[in-house]
Amino acid sequence: MEVTSLAEKIYAAVRLIPRGKVASYSQIAALAGNRNLRRYVGNALHKNPSNSFTPCHRVVNAKGYCSGSFAFGGSSAQQEKLEAEGLVFKDGHVDMKKYAISQDDFELMRLQLEDELTKVRKPGNAAKID
């Protein structure tokens, strides 16, 4: 998939979250270029055209809480999907120390995303990066 817009950068970053892990909205915003765009990340994920391709259920808030209005299947669907991947919830949230992507994961994801963007920018590609 060619990454040509901020929303597509967000979706590309989310696709890099390993199964059984979560990332915060701020982490995904940072991967997409601006840590302060966490609300934009939430909005983009709410509009995600393909949850089966882009696992937006792996994005939670900084305290490990799921979205109150998960767009695909109701408010409990996000937790159910994460539990199916082996995450354990306690007091309504995941333990971010245990399940959040590590700094090493973040760096690997950043490099993979950068590599994907570089491929789009090569001569002969018509894609425009915002």
C-alpha positions as CSV (number, residue, x, y, z in Angstrom):
1,M,0.0,0.0,0.0
2,E,1.3,3.4,-0.9
3,V,1.5,5.8,2.0
4,T,0.3,9.2,0.7
5,S,-1.6,10.9,3.5
6,L,-1.4,11.4,7.2
7,A,-4.2,8.9,7.7
8,E,-2.4,6.3,5.6
9,K,0.8,6.9,7.6
10,I,-1.3,6.3,10.8
11,Y,-2.7,3.1,9.3
12,A,0.7,1.9,8.2
13,A,2.1,2.5,11.7
14,V,-0.8,0.6,13.3
15,R,-0.2,-2.3,11.0
16,L,3.3,-2.6,12.5
17,I,2.1,-3.1,16.1
18,P,3.0,-6.7,17.0
19,R,0.2,-9.1,17.9
20,G,-0.2,-9.2,21.6
21,K,1.0,-5.7,22.1
22,V,-0.7,-2.3,22.2
23,A,0.5,1.3,21.4
24,S,-0.9,4.5,22.6
25,Y,-2.5,7.2,20.4
26,S,0.5,9.4,21.2
27,Q,3.0,6.7,20.1
28,I,1.2,6.3,16.8
29,A,1.0,10.0,16.3
30,A,4.8,10.2,16.9
31,L,5.4,7.5,14.3
32,A,3.2,9.4,11.9
33,G,5.2,12.6,12.5
34,N,3.7,14.6,15.4
35,R,3.1,13.2,18.9
36,N,0.6,16.0,19.5
37,L,-1.8,14.6,16.9
38,R,-3.2,11.9,19.1
39,R,-6.8,13.1,18.6
40,Y,-6.3,13.0,14.9
41,V,-5.1,9.4,15.3
42,G,-8.3,8.5,17.2
43,N,-10.4,10.2,14.5
44,A,-8.5,8.4,11.7
45,L,-8.9,5.0,13.4
46,H,-12.6,5.6,13.9
47,K,-12.8,6.0,10.1
48,N,-10.5,3.1,9.4
49,P,-11.8,1.5,6.2
50,S,-10.5,-2.0,7.0
51,N,-10.1,-3.2,10.5
52,S,-9.2,-6.7,9.3
53,F,-6.2,-5.1,7.4
54,T,-5.4,-2.4,10.0
55,P,-5.7,-3.7,13.5
56,C,-6.8,-0.5,15.2
57,H,-8.0,-2.5,18.2
58,R,-4.3,-2.5,19.2
59,V,-4.3,1.3,20.0
60,V,-5.4,2.3,23.5
61,N,-5.0,5.4,25.5
62,A,-1.9,6.1,27.6
63,K,-3.4,4.4,30.7
64,G,-4.3,1.2,28.7
65,Y,-8.0,1.9,28.4
66,C,-9.9,0.9,25.3
67,S,-11.9,3.4,23.2
68,G,-15.4,3.9,24.7
69,S,-16.9,3.8,21.2
70,F,-14.8,1.3,19.3
71,A,-16.0,1.7,15.7
72,F,-16.2,-1.9,14.7
73,G,-18.5,-4.0,16.8
74,G,-19.5,-1.9,19.8
75,S,-17.8,-0.8,23.0
76,S,-16.6,-4.3,24.1
77,A,-15.3,-5.5,20.8
78,Q,-11.9,-3.9,21.2
79,Q,-11.3,-5.6,24.6
80,E,-12.5,-8.9,23.2
81,K,-10.1,-8.6,20.2
82,L,-7.2,-7.8,22.6
83,E,-8.1,-10.7,24.9
84,A,-8.2,-13.0,21.9
85,E,-4.5,-12.0,21.3
86,G,-3.7,-12.9,24.9
87,L,-3.8,-9.6,26.7
88,V,-5.2,-9.6,30.2
89,F,-7.4,-6.8,31.5
90,K,-7.4,-5.7,35.1
91,D,-9.8,-3.1,36.4
92,G,-10.9,-2.3,32.9
93,H,-7.5,-1.7,31.3
94,V,-4.4,-3.4,30.1
95,D,-1.1,-3.2,32.0
96,M,0.9,-0.8,29.8
97,K,4.2,-1.9,31.4
98,K,3.5,-5.4,30.3
99,Y,1.7,-5.0,27.0
100,A,2.7,-1.7,25.5
101,I,5.3,-1.6,22.7
102,S,8.8,-1.2,24.1
103,Q,11.2,1.5,23.1
104,D,13.0,-1.1,20.9
105,D,9.6,-2.0,19.3
106,F,9.0,1.7,18.7
107,E,12.4,2.2,17.0
108,L,11.9,-0.9,14.8
109,M,8.5,0.3,13.8
110,R,9.8,3.8,13.1
111,L,12.5,2.3,10.8
112,Q,10.1,0.1,9.0
113,L,7.7,3.0,8.5
114,E,10.6,5.2,7.3
115,D,11.6,2.4,4.9
116,E,8.0,2.2,3.5
117,L,7.9,6.0,3.0
118,T,11.3,5.9,1.3
119,K,10.0,3.4,-1.2
120,V,7.1,5.6,-2.0
121,R,9.4,8.6,-2.6
122,K,11.7,6.9,-5.0
123,P,11.8,8.4,-8.6
124,G,9.1,7.0,-10.8
125,N,6.5,6.8,-8.0
126,A,3.7,9.2,-8.5
127,A,2.7,9.2,-4.8
128,K,2.8,12.4,-3.0
129,I,3.7,12.5,0.7
130,D,1.8,15.1,2.8
